[in-house]
């Protein structure tokens, strides 16, 4: 390097230093872009009064050479700005020199996000590494991977738990790389985020393939620096990278970009004969091109150039070689550049806090010999009301069509049981007493142990919902207590808590109430039935009297017939034949009403006969204490808590008996205190529920439960899994999966709420329950009577008119009308 570009005109010239590593692809790409941009800018803006002159120096890939070059440019050339250096490590030193000389240091390739905070004179015209953090994090979150291994850079780039950071130096040997890869292979995490230079990444992928870490189940996500130089990689490296996913800033194609690319490729071939240029200008070439345009525009805005202020003689005689002059133009040039905005080849050129404004990223998948776009991520579009899909900023194919390592289309789960390392240890109670919760069986033939039960199934389901393997944990019917919390960390409860009192029930045989048979129905309902009874009888007599011999006779017998027919319908025993259709309708409706009423009365009376009440004296804990009754509790680790709890209630410790199995509970409650048993059992609510699911016909819970914590899984203190396991419990609860598992274990002997004798009872049935039935019955019966009377009056309209128009008294008219109605048709 060392080339200089001069334009000999009368215009004001701005001296610009360029520090790049001459033997690198980024330097060759950048130098071609800078010189092409310089030519394009001034041929487009030939009337400008300022010109840039470039002075190039070789950084040689070393900090010392970059610093030496910068010092030469600042002291000897007295540049107004420096483009470069190429690497972030070089820039950390050079920007200090620029700050002292008040000369802008402008880099299109140093992407460390920490550089910009060191001085206001450093400008990054490339997207910093921080800009791609959210894009990488969005990919990790989209596929619900909760742990990653970050390779090379020790930072918190991705918003997930970084389970391990692998720092691989650029000078690492192959043996060192393999050793580090095998170390990562023994871990459970299978998601690796690789942030290195393309040369180091090439070596890593070749070794990863050798270590069989590019197979199905693995995930490799690479950053922009690797994706951008992908097409310059060796074919063997590309072959080893199949299935890799990467991010790269999105560049929108335009006619200007296409035309510039054609000329860039030709110039690159002229500048570096024998080196085949890439098919497209990479990002570093685009950023270099836009950087030169922005600097040239800023120079034109600055206009007049002031001479550099040289150090005083004392400073010149000093042995400090880093003392330089102070630029009078640099601050103005910097301010003008920060204020420059235009549409460049790489997109919108706009500097925010001395850094290029973030843009969208395309998500690329290594497939075959090329890169395939599988999605686009755009910042600042996330919505808190959504979790997946476009709410993470993705557009396009939304990552569904990625081909993963091993040519798999199945999304890797992101973890595997480690190849080596300590095994998962799960502690369970050896003897539960309630085998439905936890059951440990020993196979004498195979000497193996089989563990089953409700809480084992719950644990397996919750663990299956987590996206990674697990560590030591205690599983079973384990109650959360303050003492235990000193040693372990509990998850959210998987079962409700509380201490419940269970007692035996006794049926009430005192049925001496003489009006007991009337109790099922309320008085208002009995009166309504009686009224409907009479109304139906009268209606049938009216409808049948003129046509049916059975409904005729002396008037004194009519009243008995009116009551007789509806009553005999109650037992379907009436012998009178119904001859009219209207009367048949009334009978059909009445019989339906009779069926409903008799069924209801029978059911309510049966419920009344089987209702129960608790034995006298057992309705209050204080009564149990005063009577000196014995009470029981369950043997187990929760026993100490229960005994202390009962003594605090007022029971003497000698009155507390310990039982283990459900059968022992039932036997003790049946014997009662007087016969060596207990009057009540105090136990955790889940045990009480399971006990009652087996013996629900003889026992019941009584009173409100005493509040305590529930059952939960216990993890070692400091375990990072507690939060995730608790979240999984919440999700399984919301999806009713936990309820399904509980039903599987308790359904054989469990009773539903309707079968629970503690809820059996009876209530007087009122009129409200039959309003609709009675309304329909009355309407139908009344309609038939009205239809009959209308038909009768119409057929006898002449005689009725004569009776009505006669001069006789009202009594005589009624009597005449009665004789007319009494005539048999």
C-alpha positions in Angstrom: 0.0 0.0 0.0 1.1 3.6 0.3 -0.7 4.8 -2.8 -1.8 8.5 -2.9 -4.5 10.1 -5.0 -4.2 13.8 -5.8 -6.4 16.2 -7.8 -4.3 19.2 -8.9 -6.8 22.0 -9.0 -7.3 25.4 -7.4 -9.9 23.9 -5.0 -9.4 23.5 -1.2 -8.0 20.0 -0.5 -8.7 17.9 2.6 -6.0 15.4 3.5 -7.5 12.0 4.4 -5.5 9.1 5.8 -6.5 5.5 5.1 -5.3 2.7 7.4 -6.2 -0.8 6.3 -4.5 -4.2 6.4 -3.2 -4.5 2.9 -3.2 -8.3 2.6 -6.8 -8.8 3.7 -9.9 -9.2 1.6 -11.6 -6.4 3.5 -8.7 -4.0 2.7 -8.7 -4.9 -1.0 -12.5 -4.5 -1.1 -12.4 -1.3 0.8 -9.6 0.4 -1.2 -11.3 -0.4 -4.5 -14.5 1.1 -3.2 -12.8 4.2 -1.8 -11.0 5.0 -5.0 -14.1 4.3 -7.1 -16.3 6.4 -4.8 -13.8 9.3 -5.0 -13.9 9.2 -8.8 -17.7 8.9 -8.9 -18.3 11.6 -6.4 -16.2 14.4 -8.1 -17.3 13.4 -11.6 -20.9 13.8 -10.3 -20.2 17.0 -8.4 -17.6 18.6 -10.6 -18.6 22.1 -9.4 -17.6 21.5 -5.8 -14.9 23.8 -4.3 -13.3 21.1 -2.2 -11.4 17.9 -2.9 -10.3 14.9 -0.9 -6.8 13.5 -1.1 -6.2 10.0 0.2 -3.0 8.9 1.9 -3.0 5.1 2.5 -1.0 3.2 5.1 -0.7 -0.5 5.8 -1.9 -1.6 9.3 -0.4 -5.1 8.7 -3.0 -6.6 11.0 -1.2 -5.4 14.1 -2.0 -2.7 16.7 1.5 -1.2 16.7 1.6 -0.8 12.9 -1.8 0.8 12.9 -0.7 3.2 15.6 2.5 4.0 13.9 0.7 4.7 10.6 -1.8 6.9 12.4 1.0 8.8 14.1 2.7 9.4 10.8 -0.5 10.6 9.2 -1.2 13.0 12.0 2.3 14.4 12.5 3.8 14.4 9.0 0.8 14.6 6.7 -1.4 16.5 9.1 -4.5 14.8 7.8 -7.9 16.2 8.5 -9.5 12.8 8.9 -8.5 9.1 9.0 -10.5 6.3 7.4 -9.8 3.2 9.4 -8.2 1.3 11.0 -9.6 -2.0 10.0 -9.9 -3.9 13.3 -11.5 -3.0 16.5 -8.4 -3.8 18.5 -6.4 -1.4 16.3 -9.1 1.3 16.6 -8.9 1.3 20.4 -5.4 2.8 20.3 -5.8 4.9 17.2 -8.9 6.8 18.4 -6.9 8.0 21.4 -4.5 9.7 19.0 -7.4 11.1 17.0 -9.0 12.5 20.1 -5.7 14.3 21.1 -5.3 15.8 17.7 -9.1 16.5 17.3 -9.1 14.6 14.0 -12.1 12.3 13.2 -11.3 8.6 13.0 -13.9 7.0 10.7 -14.0 3.2 10.4 -16.2 1.2 8.0 -15.0 -2.2 9.4 -14.3 -1.9 13.1 -17.7 -3.0 14.6 -17.1 -3.4 18.3 -20.0 -1.5 20.1 -17.7 -0.4 22.9 -15.5 1.8 20.7 -18.0 4.7 20.3 -18.1 5.4 24.0 -14.4 6.2 24.2 -14.3 9.5 22.3 -16.5 11.8 20.3 -14.0 11.8 17.5 -14.6 8.2 16.5 -17.2 7.5 13.9 -18.5 4.0 12.9 -19.9 4.0 9.4 -20.5 0.3 9.7 -23.2 -1.3 11.8 -21.8 -2.3 15.1 -22.0 -5.8 16.5 -24.7 -4.6 18.9 -27.0 -3.9 16.0 -27.2 -7.6 15.2 -27.7 -8.7 18.8 -31.5 -8.4 18.6 -31.6 -10.2 15.3 -29.7 -13.2 16.7 -31.7 -13.1 20.0 -35.0 -13.1 17.9 -33.9 -16.3 16.2 -33.1 -17.9 19.5 -36.4 -16.8 21.0 -38.4 -17.7 17.9 -37.4 -21.4 18.3 -37.7 -21.3 22.1 -34.1 -22.2 22.8 -33.3 -21.2 26.4 -29.6 -21.9 26.5 -26.8 -21.1 24.1 -23.0 -21.4 23.9 -21.4 -18.2 22.8 -18.1 -18.9 21.0 -15.2 -16.4 21.0 -16.6 -13.2 22.5 -17.2 -12.7 26.2 -20.4 -10.6 26.1 -24.1 -10.8 26.8 -25.1 -10.5 23.2 -28.1 -12.8 23.1 -31.1 -12.5 25.4 -30.9 -16.1 26.7 -29.0 -17.9 29.3 -25.4 -18.2 28.1 -24.4 -21.5 29.6 -20.8 -21.3 28.5 -18.5 -18.9 26.7 -15.8 -20.3 24.5 -12.9 -17.9 23.9 -10.9 -19.2 21.0 -7.8 -17.0 20.1 -7.0 -16.5 16.4 -3.7 -18.3 17.0 -5.3 -21.4 18.4 -3.9 -24.7 17.3 -6.1 -27.4 15.8 -5.7 -29.5 18.9 -6.8 -26.7 21.1 -9.9 -26.2 18.9 -10.8 -29.9 19.0 -10.4 -29.9 22.8 -12.7 -26.9 23.2 -15.3 -28.4 20.8 -15.3 -31.7 22.6 -15.8 -29.8 25.9 -18.8 -28.1 24.4 -20.1 -31.4 23.0 -20.3 -32.8 26.6 -22.7 -30.1 27.6 -26.4 -30.3 27.2 -26.7 -27.2 25.1 -26.8 -27.6 21.3 -27.2 -24.0 20.2 -23.9 -22.2 19.3 -23.6 -18.6 18.4 -20.3 -18.0 16.6 -18.9 -14.4 16.5 -15.4 -14.6 15.0 -13.5 -13.5 11.9 -14.2 -15.5 8.8 -10.7 -17.0 8.8 -11.1 -18.3 12.4 -14.7 -19.4 11.6 -13.4 -21.5 8.7 -11.1 -23.4 11.0 -13.8 -23.9 13.6 -16.3 -25.3 11.2 -13.8 -27.8 9.7 -13.0 -29.0 13.2 -16.7 -29.0 14.2 -17.4 -31.3 11.3 -14.6 -33.6 12.4 -16.0 -33.7 15.9 -19.5 -34.6 14.5 -21.0 -31.4 15.7 -22.5 -30.5 12.3 -25.0 -33.3 12.5 -28.7 -33.4 13.2 -29.7 -31.7 16.5 -27.1 -29.1 16.4 -27.7 -25.4 15.8 -25.0 -22.9 14.6 -25.8 -19.2 14.3 -23.1 -16.9 12.8 -22.8 -13.2 12.7 -22.4 -10.7 9.9 -18.6 -10.8 9.7 -18.8 -14.5 8.6 -21.9 -14.2 6.4 -20.5 -11.2 4.5 -17.4 -13.0 3.4 -19.1 -16.4 2.8 -18.4 -16.5 -0.9 -14.7 -16.0 -0.4 -14.5 -19.2 1.8 -12.9 -22.4 0.6 -15.2 -25.0 -0.8 -14.3 -27.5 2.0 -15.3 -24.9 4.6 -18.6 -24.2 2.8 -19.3 -28.0 2.7 -18.7 -28.1 6.5 -21.1 -25.2 7.1 -24.2 -26.9 5.7 -27.3 -26.0 7.7 -25.7 -22.9 9.4 -27.9 -19.9 10.0 -26.6 -16.4 9.8 -27.6 -12.7 9.9 -26.5 -10.0 7.6 -27.8 -6.4 7.2 -30.3 -6.2 4.4 -29.2 -4.3 1.3 -32.0 -3.3 -1.1 -31.1 -3.9 -4.7 -31.2 -0.8 -7.0 -30.1 0.2 -10.5 -27.4 2.4 -9.0 -26.0 -0.5 -7.0 -26.1 -2.9 -10.0 -24.3 -0.3 -12.2 -21.7 0.5 -9.5 -21.1 -3.3 -8.9 -20.2 -3.8 -12.6 -17.6 -1.0 -12.5 -16.3 -2.1 -9.1 -15.6 -5.6 -10.3 -13.7 -4.2 -13.3 -11.7 -1.8 -11.1 -10.9 -4.6 -8.5 -9.6 -6.8 -11.3 -7.3 -3.9 -12.5 -6.2 -3.1 -8.9 -5.5 -6.7 -7.9 -4.7 -8.8 -11.0 -4.8 -12.5 -10.3 -7.4 -12.2 -7.5 -10.9 -13.1 -8.5 -13.4 -10.5 -7.2 -16.7 -11.6 -5.5 -19.9 -11.6 -7.6 -21.3 -8.8 -5.4 -19.8 -5.9 -3.5 -19.8 -7.1 0.1 -20.9 -4.9 2.9 -17.5 -3.6 3.7 -17.2 -2.4 0.1 -20.6 -0.7 0.3 -19.8 0.9 3.6 -16.4 2.1 2.3 -18.1 3.6 -0.8 -20.8 5.4 1.4 -18.1 6.6 3.9 -16.1 8.4 1.2 -19.2 10.1 -0.2 -20.3 11.2 3.3 -16.8 12.6 4.0 -16.7 14.4 0.7 -20.1 15.9 1.3 -19.0 17.0 4.8 -15.8 18.6 3.4 -17.9 20.6 1.0 -20.1 21.8 3.9 -17.0 22.7 5.9 -15.6 24.7 3.0 -12.6 26.7 4.3 -9.8 24.7 5.8 -7.7 26.1 8.7 -4.1 25.1 9.3 -3.2 22.6 12.0 -2.1 24.1 15.3 1.4 22.8 15.9 2.6 21.9 19.4 4.9 24.3 21.2 8.7 24.0 21.3 8.7 22.4 24.7 6.4 19.7 23.4 8.5 19.2 20.3 11.6 18.7 22.4 9.8 16.2 24.5 10.5 12.5 24.2 6.8 11.7 24.0 6.5 10.5 20.4 2.7 10.6 20.6 2.5 14.4 20.8 0.8 15.8 17.6 -0.6 19.1 16.5 -4.3 20.0 17.0 -6.5 20.2 14.0 -8.6 23.3 13.6 -10.7 21.8 10.8 -11.3 18.4 12.4 -14.1 19.5 14.8 -16.0 21.3 11.9 -15.5 18.3 9.6 -16.8 16.0 12.2 -19.9 18.1 12.9 -20.6 18.3 9.2 -20.3 14.6 8.7 -22.6 13.8 11.7 -25.2 16.1 10.0 -24.9 14.4 6.6 -27.8 12.2 5.4 -28.3 10.6 2.0 -29.3 7.3 0.3 -26.2 5.3 -0.2 -25.4 2.0 -1.8 -25.9 0.1 1.5 -29.1 2.0 2.3 -29.9 5.1 4.3 -26.8 6.8 5.6 -27.6 8.4 8.9 -25.3 8.6 11.9 -26.8 8.4 15.4 -24.4 8.9 18.3 -21.5 8.6 15.9 -22.8 5.2 14.7 -24.6 4.1 11.6 -28.3 3.8 12.3 -29.4 0.1 12.6 -31.2 -1.4 9.7 -33.1 -4.6 8.9 -31.3 -7.9 8.8 -31.8 -10.8 6.4 -31.7 -14.3 7.9 -29.6 -16.6 5.7 -29.3 -20.4 5.6 -26.2 -22.2 4.1 -27.6 -24.6 1.6 -25.3 -26.2 -1.0 -22.8 -23.8 -2.4 -24.8 -20.7 -1.6 -26.9 -18.7 0.9 -30.6 -18.9 0.9 -32.7 -16.1 2.4 -35.3 -17.6 4.9 -36.5 -14.4 6.5 -36.1 -10.8 7.2 -35.8 -9.3 10.7 -36.8 -5.6 11.2 -36.1 -3.8 14.5 -38.6 -1.9 16.6 -41.7 -3.9 15.5 -42.1 -6.2 18.4 -45.5 -6.2 20.1 -45.9 -7.1 23.7 -49.3 -8.6 23.0 -47.8 -11.3 20.8 -45.1 -13.9 21.4 -44.3 -15.6 18.1 -44.2 -15.0 14.4 -44.1 -11.5 13.0 -44.3 -10.0 16.6 -40.5 -10.8 16.8 -39.8 -8.7 13.8 -39.7 -11.5 11.2 -41.2 -11.2 7.7 -41.0 -13.4 4.7 -41.0 -17.2 5.2 -40.7 -16.8 9.0 -37.9 -19.3 9.3 -40.0 -22.4 8.6 -38.0 -23.5 5.6 -34.6 -23.7 7.2 -32.5 -26.8 6.4 -30.6 -27.6 9.6 -27.3 -29.4 10.0 -27.6 -33.0 8.9 -29.9 -31.9 6.2 -32.8 -32.0 8.7 -36.0 -30.0 8.3 -37.0 -30.7 11.9 -36.3 -27.8 14.2 -33.7 -28.9 16.8 -34.9 -28.8 20.4 -31.6 -27.1 21.4 -30.4 -29.5 24.0 -29.5 -33.2 24.5 -28.7 -35.3 27.5 -25.0 -34.7 27.9 -22.6 -37.3 26.4 -20.7 -37.3 29.7 -21.0 -35.6 33.1 -23.0 -36.2 36.2 -26.4 -37.9 35.8 -29.7 -36.4 36.8 -30.6 -37.4 40.4 -34.2 -37.3 41.3 -35.2 -37.9 45.0 -38.5 -39.5 45.7 -40.1 -40.7 49.0 -39.5 -44.4 49.5 -42.7 -45.1 51.4 -45.7 -42.9 50.6 -48.7 -44.7 52.1 -50.8 -43.3 49.3 -49.4 -45.2 46.3 -51.5 -43.2 43.9 -49.2 -40.3 44.6 -45.8 -42.0 44.6 -45.1 -45.7 44.4 -41.7 -47.3 44.5 -41.5 -51.0 43.5 -38.5 -53.3 43.5 -38.2 -56.0 40.8 -36.5 -58.9 42.6 -35.6 -60.6 39.3 -34.0 -57.7 37.5 -33.0 -55.9 40.7 -34.4 -52.7 39.1 -36.6 -50.1 40.7 -39.9 -48.9 39.1 -41.3 -45.6 40.2 -44.8 -44.5 39.3 -47.6 -42.3 40.6 -49.5 -39.1 40.0 -46.6 -36.7 40.9 -44.1 -38.8 38.9 -46.3 -38.4 35.8 -46.7 -34.7 36.6 -43.0 -34.3 36.9 -42.3 -36.1 33.6 -44.9 -33.9 31.8 -43.4 -30.7 33.2 -39.9 -31.7 32.4 -40.9 -32.6 28.9 -42.3 -29.1 28.5 -38.9 -27.6 29.2 -36.4 -27.0 26.3 -33.4 -28.5 28.1 -32.3 -31.3 30.4 -32.5 -31.0 34.1 -30.5 -31.1 37.3 -31.0 -32.7 40.8 -34.5 -32.3 42.1 -36.8 -33.8 44.7 -40.1 -35.2 43.4 -43.2 -36.5 45.2 -45.9 -35.5 47.6 -43.6 -32.9 49.2 -45.3 -30.1 51.1 -43.8 -26.6 51.1 -42.7 -25.6 54.6 -40.6 -22.9 56.1 -38.1 -25.3 57.5 -37.6 -27.0 54.1 -37.3 -23.7 52.4 -34.1 -23.1 54.3 -32.4 -25.9 52.3 -34.2 -26.1 48.9 -36.1 -23.8 46.5 -39.6 -24.8 45.7 -41.4 -24.3 42.4 -45.0 -23.1 42.1 -47.4 -25.6 43.8 -48.5 -28.5 41.8 -51.3 -29.3 44.3 -53.4 -27.2 46.6 -52.5 -26.9 50.2 -54.4 -26.9 53.4 -55.1 -29.2 56.4 -58.5 -30.9 56.2 -60.6 -32.6 58.8 -62.3 -35.9 57.8 -65.0 -37.6 59.9 -67.4 -40.5 59.7 -71.0 -39.8 58.7 -74.1 -41.4 60.2 -77.5 -41.5 58.6 -80.5 -40.0 60.3 -83.3 -42.6 61.0 -85.7 -40.3 62.7 -88.6 -40.2 60.3 -91.5 -39.7 62.7 -92.9 -36.5 61.1 -96.6 -37.3 60.3 -96.6 -34.9 57.4 -93.3 -36.3 56.1 -95.0 -37.4 52.8 -96.0 -33.8 52.0 -92.5 -32.4 52.5 -91.0 -33.0 49.0 -93.3 -30.3 47.4 -94.0 -26.8 48.7 -97.5 -25.8 49.7 -97.9 -23.4 46.8 -97.1 -26.3 44.4 -99.6 -28.6 46.1 -102.4 -25.9 45.8 -101.6 -25.3 42.2 -101.7 -29.1 41.5 -105.1 -29.3 43.2 -106.4 -26.3 41.1 -105.2 -27.9 37.9 -106.7 -31.2 39.1 -110.2 -29.6 39.4 -109.8 -27.6 36.2 -108.9 -30.7 34.2 -111.9 -32.6 35.6 -114.3 -29.8 34.8 -112.9 -29.5 31.3 -113.3 -33.2 30.6 -116.9 -33.1 31.8 -117.7 -30.2 29.5 -116.1 -31.8 26.5 -117.6 -35.3 27.0 -121.0 -34.5 28.6 -123.1 -34.1 25.4 -121.5 -37.1 23.6 -120.4 -39.7 26.2 -122.9 -41.8 28.1 -120.4 -42.3 30.9 -120.4 -38.6 31.6 -124.2 -38.3 31.9 -126.5 -39.0 34.7 -128.0 -37.1 37.6 -126.5 -33.7 38.3 -125.6 -34.8 41.8 -123.1 -37.3 40.3 -121.3 -34.7 38.2 -119.1 -33.5 41.0 -117.8 -37.0 41.8 -117.1 -37.6 38.1 -115.1 -34.4 37.9 -112.8 -35.5 40.7 -112.8 -39.2 39.8 -111.5 -39.0 36.2 -108.3 -36.9 36.9 -107.6 -38.9 40.1 -107.8 -42.3 38.4 -105.5 -41.0 35.7 -102.8 -40.7 38.3 -102.6 -44.5 38.3 -103.9 -44.9 34.7 -107.0 -46.8 36.0 -110.0 -44.9 34.7 -112.4 -47.1 32.8 -114.5 -44.4 31.1 -114.0 -44.2 27.4 -113.1 -40.8 25.9 -115.0 -40.2 22.7 -114.2 -36.7 21.6 -110.9 -35.6 20.1 -110.7 -32.4 22.2 -111.1 -34.4 25.4 -108.4 -36.9 24.3 -106.0 -34.0 23.9 -106.7 -32.9 27.4 -106.2 -36.4 28.8 -102.9 -36.8 26.9 -101.6 -33.5 28.3 -102.8 -34.4 31.8 -101.2 -37.8 31.8 -97.9 -36.2 30.8 -98.2 -33.8 33.7 -99.0 -36.7 36.0 -95.8 -38.5 34.9 -93.6 -35.5 35.6 -95.2 -34.8 39.0 -95.1 -38.4 40.3 -91.4 -38.8 39.1 -90.4 -35.6 40.8 -92.2 -36.3 44.0 -90.7 -39.8 44.1 -87.2 -38.6 43.6 -87.4 -35.9 46.2 -88.9 -38.2 48.7 -86.1 -40.7 48.1 -83.5 -38.1 48.6 -85.2 -37.1 51.8 -85.2 -40.7 53.1 -81.4 -41.1 52.4 -80.2 -37.8 53.7 -77.7 -37.8 56.5 -76.3 -35.7 59.2 -73.0 -35.7 61.1 -73.1 -37.3 64.6 -74.0 -34.9 67.3 -71.0 -33.4 69.1 -68.7 -33.7 66.1 -69.4 -30.4 64.5 -66.7 -28.3 66.2 -63.0 -28.8 66.9 -63.5 -27.3 70.4 -66.1 -30.0 71.1 -63.6 -32.7 70.1 -61.0 -31.2 72.5 -63.5 -30.9 75.4 -64.7 -34.4 75.0 -61.1 -35.7 74.9 -61.6 -37.4 71.6 -58.7 -39.0 69.8 -57.7 -37.6 66.4 -55.4 -38.9 63.8 -52.8 -37.7 61.3 -50.7 -39.3 58.6 -47.2 -40.7 59.1 -44.5 -39.1 57.0 -42.2 -36.1 56.8 -45.2 -33.8 57.2 -46.1 -35.5 60.5 -44.0 -33.2 62.7 -45.8 -30.2 61.2 -49.3 -31.8 61.8 -48.6 -32.7 65.4 -47.4 -29.2 66.1 -50.4 -27.8 64.3 -52.8 -30.0 66.3 -51.2 -29.1 69.6 -51.5 -25.4 68.8 -55.2 -26.0 68.2 -55.5 -27.4 71.7 -55.2 -31.2 71.3 -53.0 -33.0 73.8 -50.2 -34.9 72.1 -51.4 -38.1 73.8 -54.7 -37.8 71.9 -53.0 -37.8 68.5 -52.7 -41.2 66.8 -50.5 -41.8 63.7 -51.7 -43.8 60.7 -50.1 -44.5 57.3 -52.4 -46.1 54.8 -55.9 -45.2 53.7 -57.2 -48.5 55.1 -55.9 -47.6 58.5 -57.7 -44.2 58.3 -61.0 -45.9 57.5 -60.6 -48.5 60.2 -59.8 -45.9 62.9 -62.7 -43.7 61.9 -65.1 -46.6 62.0 -64.0 -47.6 65.5 -64.2 -44.1 66.8 -62.5 -42.9 69.9 -64.4 -45.1 72.4 -63.2 -48.3 70.7 -59.5 -47.5 70.1 -60.0 -45.4 66.9 -60.3 -41.7 66.3 -63.2 -39.3 65.8 -61.4 -37.2 63.1 -58.4 -37.4 60.8 -56.4 -34.3 60.1 -54.3 -34.5 56.9 -53.2 -32.5 53.9 -56.1 -31.7 51.5 -54.7 -33.9 48.7 -54.6 -36.9 51.0 -58.1 -36.2 52.2 -59.4 -36.0 48.7 -57.7 -39.2 47.7 -59.1 -41.0 50.8 -62.6 -39.7 50.1 -62.4 -40.9 46.5 -62.2 -44.4 47.9 -64.6 -44.1 50.9 -66.9 -41.4 49.8 -70.1 -43.1 51.0 -69.1 -43.3 54.7 -66.9 -40.2 55.3 -66.8 -36.6 54.5 -64.6 -33.4 54.9 -66.0 -31.0 57.5 -65.3 -27.4 58.0 -63.1 -25.1 56.0 -59.5 -26.3 55.4 -56.7 -24.6 57.5 -54.5 -22.8 55.0 -51.0 -24.1 54.4 -48.7 -24.3 51.4 -49.3 -27.0 48.8 -47.1 -29.7 47.2 -44.2 -28.7 45.0 -40.9 -29.9 43.4 -37.8 -28.9 45.3 -34.5 -27.8 43.7 -31.1 -27.1 45.2 -30.6 -23.5 46.3 -29.3 -21.4 43.4 -30.8 -23.6 40.7 -31.6 -21.6 37.6 -34.4 -24.0 36.7 -36.9 -23.0 39.3 -38.4 -20.2 37.3 -38.6 -22.2 34.1 -40.2 -25.2 35.9 -42.7 -22.9 37.5 -43.6 -21.4 34.1 -44.1 -24.9 32.7 -46.4 -25.8 35.7 -48.5 -22.7 34.9 -48.7 -23.6 31.2 -49.8 -27.2 31.9 -52.3 -25.9 34.4 -53.8 -23.5 31.9 -54.0 -26.3 29.3 -55.7 -28.7 31.8 -52.9 -31.2 31.3 -52.4 -31.5 35.1 -56.1 -32.1 35.6 -56.0 -34.9 33.0 -53.1 -36.6 34.7 -54.8 -36.4 38.1 -58.0 -37.9 36.6 -55.9 -40.8 35.3 -54.7 -41.7 38.8 -57.8 -41.1 40.8 -60.6 -42.0 38.4 -60.8 -45.7 39.3 -62.2 -45.1 42.8 -62.9 -41.4 42.7 -66.3 -40.0 42.9 -67.4 -36.9 41.2 -69.0 -34.0 43.1 -72.5 -35.2 42.5 -71.7 -38.6 44.2 -70.3 -37.0 47.3 -72.6 -37.8 50.1 -71.6 -34.6 51.9 -73.4 -32.8 49.2 -76.5 -35.1 49.2 -79.6 -33.4 50.5 -83.1 -32.3 49.5 -85.0 -29.2 49.1 -88.8 -28.5 48.9 -89.6 -28.2 45.2 -91.6 -25.1 44.5 -94.0 -23.8 41.9 -91.3 -22.0 39.9 -89.9 -25.3 38.7 -93.2 -26.2 36.9 -94.3 -22.8 35.7 -93.8 -23.6 32.0 -95.4 -27.1 32.3 -98.5 -25.8 34.1 -98.8 -22.8 31.7 -98.7 -25.1 28.7 -101.2 -27.6 30.3 -103.6 -24.8 31.2 -103.4 -23.2 27.8 -104.0 -26.5 26.0 -106.9 -27.5 28.2 -108.5 -24.0 28.2 -108.2 -23.8 24.4 -110.0 -27.1 23.9 -112.9 -25.9 26.2 -113.1 -22.6 24.3 -113.1 -24.3 21.0 -115.9 -26.7 22.1 -118.1 -23.8 23.5 -117.7 -21.8 20.3 -118.7 -24.8 18.2 -121.7 -25.5 20.5 -122.9 -21.9 20.4 -122.5 -21.7 16.6 -124.4 -25.0 16.0 -127.3 -23.8 18.4 -127.1 -20.2 17.5 -130.9 -19.9 16.7 -132.0 -21.4 20.0 -129.4 -19.5 22.0 -130.6 -16.3 20.3 -134.2 -17.1 21.1 -133.4 -17.8 24.8 -131.3 -14.6 25.0 -133.9 -12.4 23.3 -136.9 -13.8 25.3 -138.6 -11.7 28.0 -138.0 -14.3 30.7 -136.0 -13.7 33.8 -132.3 -14.3 34.0 -132.8 -17.4 36.1 -135.2 -18.8 33.6 -132.7 -18.1 30.7 -129.9 -19.8 32.6 -132.1 -22.8 33.3 -133.1 -22.9 29.6 -129.5 -22.7 28.5 -128.6 -25.5 31.0 -131.3 -27.8 29.5 -129.9 -27.0 26.0 -126.4 -27.9 27.0 -127.6 -31.1 28.9 -129.3 -32.5 25.7 -127.4 -35.4 24.4 -126.0 -35.0 20.9 
